[in-house]
Structure formats: C-alpha cells, structure tokens
Amino acid sequence: MRHSVRPVLISFHLLGILSLGWITGCQPGRAETGAAADPLFELLDPARTGIGFTNTVTPTDSMNLLTYEYLYNGGGVGVGDFNRDGRPDLVFTGNAVGSRLYLNGGDFRFTDVTDVSGFTTAGRWCTGVTIVDINGDGYDDIYVSVGGPGNQSTYPNLLFVNRGNATFREAAAEYGLDHPGESNHAVFFDYDRDGDLDLYLLNGGGFERSAVTIKPILTDGSARNTDVLYENTFDERLGHPIFTDVSARAGITIEGFGLGVAILDANRDDWPDIYVSNDYLSKDLLYVNQHDGTFREEADRYFGHTSFFSMGNRVGDINNDGYFDLLTLDMLPEDHFRRMTMFGPNQPSRFERAVSLGYGYQYMRNMLQLGSAAGRYQEIGQLAGIDRTDWSWCPLLADLDNDGLEDLYITNGYGKNITDLDFVKFRQEAVDPFSRPQDVQQELYRSLEELPAIVLPNYAYHNRGEATFTAVTDSWGLSKPSISNGAVYVDLDQDGDLEIVTNNLNEPAFVYRNHVREKRRETTHYLQVQLRGIPSNEPGIGARVIAYHGPHTQHRLQQPAGGYQSSVTSVLHFGIGTDSLIDSLRVVWPDGRESVLQAIKTDQVVTVAYASATAAVSGPAKKSPSLLLRSAATLPYAHHEAITPSDFAVQPLLPHAFTHQGPGVSVGDVNGDGLEDLFFSGAYGSDASILLQGRDGSFTHRPLASEKYEDLGGLLLDVDNDQDLDLYVSSGGSERHPASPYYQDRLYHNDGHGTFSLAEDALPAMLSSTAAVTAGDFDRDGALDLFVGGRVVPGQYPATPRSYLLRNTGSGFEDVTARICPALQQVGMVTSALWTDYNDDHLPDLLVVGEMMNIRLFENNGKKLIEVSDPVGLSHSSGMWNSLTAGDFDDDGDTDYVVGNLGENTPHTPTPGHPLQLHYGDFDGNGTTDPILSMYEEGQYYPAAPFDQLAAQLPRIKKDILYYHRYARATTTEILGLLDTVGMHTLTCEMQESVLLENRGKKGFVVRPLPRAAQYGPVLGVVAEDLDGDGYLDLLLVGSDYHREVIGGKMDASTGTVLLNDGRLNFQSVSADRSGFSTTGDTRAAVRVSRGGGDDLVVVTRNGEAPESFLLAGTGRGLRAAFRSEEASAHLQFTDGRTRKLEPNRGGGYLSQGTATINIPVGARYLTFYDVVGRTTRTITFTPTEENL
C-alpha cells in the first residue's frame, strides 16, 4: 500500500502547490506584433550542421511522470575546445538516449565523434554537463551529472578526462567525483581561494520526502536532496586532484530540490558565494563564504523574495553599473488562458505558515534580482517585463546584438500539460478509493497520455537600458515552438557575434546562427577575451573582466557553468556598439591580482595571461563624499503591530491589507525649547510616542496613550492660537467593525510643555477610518482649518469612505464639508492631501490623491472649494497614489508637486487607453462588497484573479462556471453577467508611475514621470531638500509594502532612492554608495528634522520595527530660517534672478509632517514671508558673513 499513495495523488508534488499563485497584466517586454522580414538569427538545418542530436524521452507504463517526476526536465549543452584547434565544440547530454560530442569543422559543420572518442554515457540518465580542465593539462574535460528514474538515480556521475586528442577515458571514481545520486548540475570554482577549482554539486532528488508539505526544513545534511561541496586537493602520487566531500564541515547541509546554481559575490568581499535555485516548496539558498572554508546561509538577508519553482539561473550585469545581477526562472505563463487553467486556491494561511518555518517569501514568477550598492538585491522582474515566460529552464544573459547591453534568452516547454486544473480535478474526482492501486495507476497513465505537451517558442528579450527589456522573439527569428531545456551562447563561426544552441526534448537541437555582424557591421563592434590563468584554473574561473570605452563600462564574470545543466563558452564577449577602440581592459583574477591592457582595437579576440598580472593597488578606493550618512544614534522608539484578524479572510480579493499602514511621523517643537521634536503614531494595541529632542541632538521617549486606536496620520499645529503646538491624530485601519467608536479622530491640547490632554468635544462625530490630515486656513480667518481624508470602509473595500473639511471655530472644529465642498465627502480612498496655493492668489487650495483616484485639485474661490482637475490637465490621472510633496523644483516662483504612486514593478499594469478597472458592488447579496479587478489583455478585459480566488469571494460563481477552461475564456463582461450588478461602481487606474507635476501657471500642469529607479516600488515618504549643495531641491524617496495579497507578493524592491535635480527638472538617480542612503524593511513615511547645532536628521518610519535615521551632511553649518504659525508662504530670491516659492509643512507626504525650518541654499539673497492673505510679514536678507538664523 505504500506505493499506492503516490499514483492516487497523481504523484505530482507541484499540483498541490499550484494553488499558491496567480499573476496578471501587461508589462514592458510582452507580446510582439509579428516576425521581422530580416531577422538577426537563422535556424540552421541539422542536415547542414551535422548536429542531429535529439533528446528523445518516450514514456512507458513503467517510466512516466507517475514514477519519475523529472521525466521531462531535459538535458544540457556544453561548449569546449576538445581538440585545441581554436574552434568551439559542443556536447549534448541525453536522458533516455546517449549523450553526444560534436567537433567543430568550421563554417557551421560539425562531426559527431561520440563513438570514436570514448565519450559514452549509455545506460545513464544524464542531466547537466560541465566543461573543465580537471587536471591542468590544458585540455578541456567533461563532467556529466547523472540522475534518472528507478535505480538509475543511484548511478554515479561521470568524468571524461581528455587524453589530448579529443578522446576520453572515464575517471570519476579516480578523482573522487563518482557521486551516486540524483544530480542535476555541477559548477567548478575556487571557494577557498587556494588556486585550484573545487566543485559544488547540485542535487535534486529525494522525493520520498514530500516536496510540498510544509514541515521543518532539514538543515543537518541528512536529507538525500542535499547538495555536496567537494574540496580539490592535489595528489602528488597520482599526479592529479582528488576531490573530497567537505559539505558537513563547510555548512552545506540544507535540503532542497536544486535545479540551478550560480557562483557570485553577493556581499562584494571578493570571496565566491553560492546561489542555489530550488524547485517546489524548498527555498532558494544563498551560501555566503566566511573566508575560513565554511559558508553561512543568508538568502533572507540579501533577497526580499525569490522564485517559487526556481529553475535555472544566471549572473550578469544588465545595467552596466558594476553590480552583478541574478536572474532566476519559474513557470508563470504569459498567456491568460494558460494562467487561469493553472492556478488553484489561494491560501494566505498556508503561505504565512511556510514563511514562519523559514521557507521565505516565494512567488511563482521569474525574478530579476538587481545588484546594488545598498548591499541588498532589488527584485524588478515585473518592471523589466521578463517575469512570465511559461515553464522555463535556462536563462542566457549575453549581448546578442553587440550594442553594449546584455540581452536575455530563455528556454521553455514541458512534455505534458500536467498543470491543467480541469485534468487535475477530473482525475481526483474519478479515482475510486476502493480500486486496486495498479488499476488506479493504469488509469492515471492513460489520462496522462491524453494530455498535450507544452510546446512554445523560447523567449528573447532585447535589453533597451534602464533594466528594461523588449520582447524580440519573433523579430529576431527565434520563434520556432519547441520543448527546450539546456542552452548556451557561443561564437561558433568566430565572426564576432554569438550563436544560440539549445538541447530540445523529442526534437533535434537548435543551432541559431547570428547575422548581426553581417547586417550591422559599423554599429556592432565587439571584443572577445580569452583568459589564460594558472594551470589549475586556466580559464580563470572567478575572474572579473571590465571593459572601458568612451563613457561606457562593461563587466563580465568568468563562470561558464550555470544557466540550466549547461556550460557556455569560456571566451568572454563584449558588444561595443559604434566604438572602434577599447580605452582599457582590466582583469581582476580570482586571487585579487590584476592585469590591465590599454588602447585595444575592437573586432578581435585578445588573450590575457595571468603572467601579466600585478598586485592590486592597495588602499581604499576613491569615491565621492556621501550625501547622507547613517546616524550612529538609534531613536528610542519602535513600531509594534498587534496580531489581528486578516483582512483577506473577510475580502479574499483585496490587493493589500489595511491593518499595516503606519506609522506616521510629525515634526514640531512641542515643548517650546526651540528644538524640533517627533510624534510617531501608534499601532492598534500600542501607544503613540513623542520623542523630545535634547540640546545634544539625542531624543527622549514619552508615550501617549492610544492603544485602543490604530493611529495613522498625525499633525502638530496651533489650534487655539496659544503659541504652542497641539496634536491631531487620525484613527484608521480595519481592525474593528465600521461603526466602532475607535475610528473617531482625536485632538490633544498642549499645555505648552509638551504634555498633551484629550480635548473630548473638540471634533464632530467622525466614525470613518481615516489616514491623511492636512492643515490650512481656507477661510483666511487666522485659524488653521483641516482636511481629513477617509481611507477605507473596513470590510467593504473599495467603497468610498467619508472625508471631512473641518473649520476651526476657535474652541474646536465643525464639519463644513457639505456647505463648502460637497464633493469632498466622497472624494475617494484618500492617502494624502495638501493645502497649497497652486495659482499664487493667496487662497489655499486643496490637492487630494488616493487609491484608484484621479489627482484631484479643488480651487478656493474665497467662498467654496471648486474642483478644477480637468481644466488644469489632471483628467486622466487615476492611479494608486500614495503621497503628495510640494516644492518649487524649477525655481520659477510657483509650487510643483511630487506624487508618489504604486510604481511599475507590479503584477498588472495599465496600458494607454486601457486602464485597470476595479468593479465593485454586493454581487451576491450577502452584505459584503465584492471587488473584481479587471485588466486588458489579448484584446479583451479579463478578471485578474484566478477562479478559486474569485470563488472564495463569490461562492455562487461555482454554480455557473464548472470548469477552469470556461473561466479562462470568460471576459469580465461575461463574468459580471452572471452576477447581480445593480448598483455596481467602477474605479480605474490609468497610471502607476510616480510623477512630478510641473506647475505651468495658467497653462496647468505637465505630468513628468520620475526616473526609472523611482518606479521600482511604491513611493510613500518623500523629502524635498538640496542634498548635494548645488542650490536646487533634490528628492529622497522611500516606500515598501510587505502586506499585500500573497500571490503578487510583497513590494520590497525599493531600498530608498536619491534623485538629484539639475534645476531644469531633470532628475538623475544616485547609487547608494554615492548617496550613503539605503533603507531596509517595510518603509513608510520620511521627514527631515532640524537638529540644534548639528546636521539635520532624515527619519524614515518602518512598519513593525524601529525607524531608521540618517544625518544630512553639511546642513548643520548652513543658514536657516523657519515658518511662523501665522505665515502661509514665502519667496526665496537668488542672486541669479531665480525665485523659489516655499510653503510650510502642515501635513502631506505619506502620513507625515516635516520640519518647519528652511535650509538656505547657496546663492540665496532674500527670503520674504507672507501671511494667508498675502501681506508681507518679514524679509530676511542674507550676506556672506551670516552663519545661522
């Protein structure tokens, strides 16, 4: 009976996991319009090339997916020069067929020498191939990983040692490399930096332990599916190396189903680390080298999230910034129908349990992990447009068109479409529990045979810069459907461009000839680099090669083995574009020594020998002074979130939770000592906090009781004109039922010394879940009024909450929304608002943004607020807006605005003319609002959610839709036709980019997207300040969201962004090593705080933990001024004629209120302040001798 369990359950571990994922939408790099007439690549006929290898796998009743789950995982390709004639040869591994060796005779003609070379793998299920000179004799040898069904899984790996004439002898046992187990691949590298090549062996078997059951991870090395690390020790007696298993001693002890392995330097300490892509539930691993022969697993430290079914991977530098990036593959389909027939129920509780047991945050899509100076990878695969390439295997990162940027090629396909949920459901329901196991297995086998294969074109992407790719599969001539597994790039004809070779299942291998040099010779120059290292590492594995040409710098890492079961050419290829000369070429060898060549002509192969190397220049590298320096002081406050019921249990179709929105932060001098203090809003179950600043710049904590509330926005303002700052706190979240009294906002009076007491009757009844609050004297009576934005109706997303316009009566506030601006009552799900005089008429206007809202502007005509969004150019601005920050960024005398949005690194993105649509209503009559997100794809609008997730929200849909295929073909209109849509509403999202609104005065606003780096994630906290001392306002941006639905997953790619302004609204992003600014965690608000006698502090709040703080270098030595409570604006005039408009910080950003102080920039001459009616209150003149104000 033990064997009967697996066939009854269909034996596919992944069927139980497919319920964990769905992703939808359109991105850069998606569909093409059709094939080009003159493609770059030509698929060569096997009859011409002589390469007829076919990896034929034919299932039988004893060998099929029921008996071996990796039946269709395919084989690899290896590149080597086995006869040392200078031409690259090819090796293909076979599963149920023998592997083959082809020698390159030139002109794309190859000879199969397998039978005469001694390279025989008959009877072995071969997987990965690795090319290495194992004994340092100068000839390429071949190491073959072995796995397979049944007892083949116990067969040892094979090592074919080159005799020197392209004939081989098998010697794995002799070298200690005859590992018996289900190996997928192997990489050679020098982990201990002793000059010889050690070996990491990737194992993927061990299916006797379920690959999908959430259980404690085996970390003691006892699991059969644990990888192996071999140390290379030269044996003088034998005259060649012996490899010894040092896994336990080195700390390589964590189980996994490994399908890909990459060697990289994750922490930039010049020691090689190991990244392992693991299939199924097992987490990806990052073994960080400890310099003493041991490794520590630290994937969670360097990666916010990873692929789920991780397959092949590859390292490259896609943006030429010198920080190596990592690409991992998964199996998310691009096609809507395939996605919707593939994904089952979404179970947040299961996901959270897996995270709690150490499996990490895993999501089913390709991941592009961007290396950065921040010391943590930024995952931007969705923004790059390469996140969904179906059942993917091998990524190749190489410059295929010689333009200086690494392009991307991805193989895909599978032998049977076993992920079809109608098939899964039918078979599960059809199994008779009383049938004999053998009868069940025979029936399942017959059903499997009826399933079609997944035969698709492989994917090709052209790198267009800024970490963004364009799909070019068709236009480059690479669109032949196939089931492709391993792949390599190599210049087979040595003409200066790279060919692509793939190992295909049940079809002859592909050899794609590249014609780019013939078609574009003057713009496709190249340089190829052949390394000649020491005999024990002749190809220089682990070396870094940097090419400098004109303003460009390119980086390559020498590590041929990788991708998926394959080994690419060891000749490093640089596309140079139009440049005909390389200024210099720098090789950093694995031991740190360097070789440098100068003034190299392009269009050639250069050989760089280790013998030319010299010791690297000692001493620290020169770099620009940091703009921001992390503060040594830790603020005495931490945000704590209570454990509360999940929002997703009430509304399974929510995009994100509303229980984790804070904390907010406000800046002001609450005790009248002339120093700015801080207010942090408290989460439900915790008190709010006031931090009082001391003369030495330190802070003292003082609690403010509010544990029954979910505090979000806070505002320090003088409500009663008694010359001290009172405190307004908005009560939000979704922890309580909609009518709870704990959604009532609160006003606290200040006694003048920083002690606050609740003003019981100062506010009208306000039982909305609110967030944003901003102050302005809209009626110009000398008392600050308020706008308070409703954020959400708890349990009824996205129903519009109530917002409030509150007039200050002197003794409290009255709700005047209906009288002054009725449209504000239901303005939307508000996230941020600003009182601002956008048209410089000295009447405070109101700017409001929110989720699924237009940017809405309400102009003050002296009596009422009238919406003018359309006339000023904001009519098509709906987005997922988070924040508003004012600043005169072009110094033209009016206020511009930075508007933080969701960013473009998202599962679904609007396209021009086709916004995202969010339909909502009580579609099933149960009293709960049902949100249905719809996206435009393939010419129609379709529901974004998979069927089971939609059915969790709307169970009645199961009565009308019985099959996943039916749902996958149903448009949004068809789905809504099955529901009660009386009273339905629709919201839209037309853009997700964070933008700058350039104020053009009477011409309205020009919407300018912020640079690409600002689109990696949501922009919440924003600080506008001159960061580099050039006199122009720059930007500091933060934002994350760790509490989103578990399919698209957490948004953690942003580690803080600094954008420098040239004064003409041209913003350039600055890397963390130059800015000194890098954040971690679930970041929220950001403010600048003035410190007496010291540099200003930038404070960044984080949900669920302590804030981070940074010293803003140089600000403590400059001139300062500050707004007074009665002042509403100011003009700063410069000696060069520029005029900058300034407005006080009285709420804005994201749940934030920044400093009231103004740092006076270089070149300032006069600063004139005005009251709310435009009267001058004072003018300050600056002279070179003044130091501070």
GIRABEL-V998129 format. One record per backbone hydrogen bond with DSSP energy under -0.5 kcal/mol. NH is the residue of the N-H (numbers start at 1). CO is the residue of the C=O. If there is no record, write none. Layout:
nh = <NH,NH>
co = <CO,CO>
This chain:
nh = <4,5,5,7,8,9,10,11,12,13,15,16,16,17,18,20,21,26,30,36,41,42,44,44,48,49,50,52,55,55,56,59,60,67,68,71,73,76,78,79,80,82,84,89,90,91,92,93,100,102,103,105,105,109,110,110,111,113,113,114,116,117,117,118,119,120,124,125,126,126,127,129,130,132,134,136,140,141,142,143,144,144,145,147,152,153,154,155,157,158,160,161,161,163,166,168,169,171,175,176,176,177,178,179,181,181,183,183,184,185,187,189,191,193,197,198,198,199,200,201,201,202,202,203,204,205,209,210,215,219,221,226,226,227,228,230,231,233,233,235,236,239,240,242,243,244,244,246,246,250,251,251,252,253,255,256,258,258,259,260,262,264,264,266,268,273,274,275,276,277,278,279,281,282,285,287,288,288,290,295,296,298,298,301,302,303,306,308,310,310,311,312,313,314,316,318,320,324,325,326,327,328,329,339,340,341,342,343,344,344,347,348,351,352,353,354,355,356,357,358,359,362,363,365,366,367,369,369,370,370,371,375,377,378,379,380,380,384,385,386,387,390,392,392,393,395,396,398,398,400,407,408,409,410,411,413,414,417,418,420,421,421,424,425,426,427,428,429,430,431,433,435,439,440,441,442,443,444,445,446,447,448,449,450,450,451,451,454,455,456,456,458,459,461,462,463,464,464,468,469,470,472,473,476,477,478,482,484,484,485,486,488,490,492,494,499,500,501,502,503,504,505,506,506,509,510,512,513,513,515,515,519,520,523,524,525,527,528,529,530,530,531,532,533,537,538,540,542,543,544,545,546,547,548,549,549,552,554,556,558,559,562,563,564,566,567,568,569,572,572,574,576,577,577,579,582,583,583,584,585,586,587,588,588,589,589,592,594,595,597,599,600,602,603,604,606,606,608,609,610,612,613,614,627,628,629,631,637,639,642,644,649,650,650,651,654,657,664,665,666,667,668,670,676,677,678,679,680,681,685,686,688,689,690,691,692,692,694,697,700,702,704,709,711,711,712,715,717,717,719,726,726,727,728,729,730,732,732,740,743,744,745,746,748,749,751,754,756,757,759,760,762,768,769,770,770,771,774,775,776,778,780,785,786,787,788,789,791,792,793,794,796,799,803,804,806,806,807,807,809,809,810,813,814,816,816,820,821,824,825,826,827,829,830,830,831,832,834,836,836,838,840,845,846,847,848,849,851,852,853,853,856,856,857,858,859,859,861,861,865,866,866,868,869,872,873,874,877,879,880,881,881,882,883,884,885,887,888,889,891,893,896,897,898,899,899,900,900,903,904,905,906,911,914,916,917,918,919,919,920,921,923,925,929,930,931,932,933,934,935,937,937,940,942,942,944,950,951,952,953,953,954,957,958,959,960,960,961,962,967,968,969,970,970,972,975,976,977,978,979,980,981,984,985,987,989,990,991,995,996,997,998,998,999,1000,1000,1003,1004,1005,1006,1007,1008,1008,1009,1010,1014,1015,1016,1019,1020,1020,1021,1023,1025,1025,1027,1034,1035,1036,1037,1038,1040,1041,1045,1049,1051,1052,1057,1058,1059,1060,1062,1067,1068,1070,1074,1075,1076,1078,1079,1083,1084,1085,1087,1089,1094,1096,1097,1098,1099,1099,1100,1101,1102,1103,1105,1107,1108,1110,1111,1112,1113,1113,1115,1117,1118,1119,1121,1123,1127,1128,1129,1130,1131,1132,1133,1133,1134,1135,1137,1139,1140,1141,1142,1146,1146,1148,1149,1151,1151,1152,1153,1155,1158,1160,1160,1161,1164,1165,1166,1167,1168,1169,1170,1171,1172,1174,1177,1178,1180,1182,1186>
co = <1,1,2,3,4,5,7,6,9,11,12,12,13,14,14,17,18,909,27,474,476,513,42,511,45,45,46,50,504,507,54,57,63,64,64,68,70,127,91,567,89,80,81,80,102,78,100,76,92,90,111,103,109,106,49,108,103,101,111,101,113,113,114,114,114,118,121,147,94,124,145,565,143,141,132,133,81,132,160,130,142,158,128,125,149,150,151,152,179,144,142,159,169,167,82,117,161,159,171,172,173,172,172,177,155,179,146,181,202,202,200,198,189,190,536,189,196,230,187,199,228,185,200,201,182,182,206,208,213,217,253,223,224,254,201,199,244,231,242,240,234,235,235,233,175,231,242,229,244,246,247,248,247,251,218,225,203,256,277,277,275,262,273,264,265,264,287,262,285,260,276,257,211,279,276,274,286,296,294,250,288,286,296,298,298,299,361,363,278,308,329,393,563,327,325,316,317,322,316,369,314,367,312,335,336,337,339,339,18,342,345,346,347,348,349,350,351,352,353,355,354,360,306,363,387,328,326,367,368,378,369,372,302,370,377,368,378,380,381,381,381,332,330,390,411,393,409,396,407,398,398,461,396,459,394,391,454,452,416,417,341,419,420,421,422,423,424,425,426,427,431,432,436,436,437,438,439,440,441,442,443,444,445,446,447,447,448,414,453,454,482,480,410,408,470,461,462,468,465,384,462,460,460,472,474,473,456,412,482,503,75,501,499,490,491,490,512,488,510,486,502,483,55,504,53,502,500,42,511,40,513,515,516,520,521,577,574,604,572,528,606,529,608,538,534,535,537,558,540,588,556,586,554,584,547,552,549,547,545,543,557,566,313,562,562,77,560,489,529,570,527,525,402,525,576,600,548,581,548,597,546,595,544,586,587,593,589,614,587,585,583,582,580,526,526,528,604,530,607,532,609,610,594,1074,1075,1111,1109,635,1105,684,642,646,646,647,647,651,1043,712,1151,679,1153,677,668,1090,668,691,666,689,664,707,683,704,680,702,678,690,700,698,694,692,690,688,706,682,709,730,728,715,726,717,717,724,748,715,746,713,710,730,737,740,741,766,729,727,757,755,670,754,749,747,758,759,766,792,731,768,789,787,1146,785,776,777,776,806,774,804,772,769,769,799,792,793,796,825,788,786,804,805,814,807,812,812,762,807,805,814,816,817,821,822,822,824,851,790,828,849,849,847,834,845,836,837,836,858,834,856,832,829,879,850,879,848,854,855,846,857,866,859,864,820,859,864,857,857,868,870,869,874,853,991,850,879,900,900,1149,898,896,1141,887,888,1139,887,997,885,897,995,883,898,992,1015,1015,904,914,911,989,934,987,917,932,985,930,921,922,795,921,929,919,931,917,942,935,940,937,935,940,933,946,947,948,949,950,950,954,955,956,956,957,957,960,963,964,965,966,967,941,971,972,973,975,976,923,979,981,920,918,916,878,878,899,1008,897,996,1006,997,998,1004,1000,1001,872,998,1005,996,1006,1007,994,1011,1012,1013,901,1018,1038,1084,1036,1023,1034,1025,1025,1059,1023,1057,1021,1083,1051,655,1045,1041,1050,1037,1070,1035,1068,1066,1065,1060,1058,1071,1071,1072,1076,1055,1081,1101,663,1099,1097,1091,1112,1089,1110,1087,1097,1108,1085,1105,1082,1102,637,1100,1098,629,1096,627,1111,1112,1114,1115,1160,1158,1156,1124,1170,1170,1142,1168,1140,1131,1166,1138,1163,1134,891,1132,1139,1130,1144,1147,1152,884,831,1149,1148,665,1088,1121,1119,1158,1159,1161,1133,1133,1180,1131,1178,1129,1175,1126,1171,1169,1169,1167,1165,1183>
